[in-house]
Amino acid sequence: MRAKDDEGKLKVSLCPTGIIRAVARVREFGVRKYGDKDNWKQVERERYVDALLRHLLLYLDDPLALDEESGLPHLEHAACNLAFLLEDYE
């Protein structure tokens, strides 16, 4: 049996799984709402920055508050907006 060479590869198992689940929940809501899993790619970056900051502020005001439309925590929406912004840098 040959050893597997993982040098230089990301160790994805180090990532907390909660953030992955959070982004998935927000994405599932967005796909139901807009009907297109790739629609987020058509949105200007500035709108994601604004949404990220709005959700973070709402979270800071009340960490247990939920987004009125989706029923999901504001912090999950913030994570998803941050994921969209990070995706632009890949």
ABEGO torsion letter per residue (X at the ends): XBBBBABGBBBAAABBAAAAAAAAAAAAAAAAAAGBAAAAAABBAAAAAAAAAAAAAAAAABAABBBAAAGBBAAAAAAAAAAAAAAAAX
